[in-house]
């Protein structure tokens, strides 16, 4: 099955106000130990586009960086 690229394929569903976070999907972002910027941007982006949950998986050494710089809902 193929689709032509068109604006109708770009639209994201608008979440219901009474919807549950588990109904909106879950994202997992794997973060690096020394270069944390891309993982932090990606996790913030998943929440902005409507994911219900986002988990950042990283090494124990870099976990404090992610905890300090990401919002609590990530």
Secondary structure, DSSP 8 states (H G I E B T S, - for coil): ------HHHH------TT--GGGG-EEEEE--SS--HHHHHHHHHHHHTT-SEEEEE--HHHHHHHHHHS-TT-
